[in-house]
Amino acid sequence: MDYLANLVDKPTNPTKDPSLARDANEYKPMRDALAHTSLLTEVAKKKLSSVFENIRGRVQTLLTGAK
C-alpha cells in the first residue's frame, strides 16, 4: 500500500499535509496488530476506524478530482 499511496498522493510536507501516504503509514501497524492478535482497546478501535475513514475520504476525493 505504501508504494501505491506515494504514487497517487505523495505530500510535499508529510507532517503537515493530509495525504493518503501518511494515513497508510498510520493504518498499517494497527491493522497488523488486529490481524495477529484480534485484541484492540476501544481507543485503538476508534483510531483505526478514524484512519480508515480518512483513507476512504481521501480516495473518494482523488477519484472525483481525477479528469
Secondary structure, 3 states (H helix, E strand, C coil): CHHHHHHHCCCCCCCCCCCHHHHHHHHHHHHHHHHHHCCCCHHHHHHHHHHHHHHHHHHHHHHHHCC
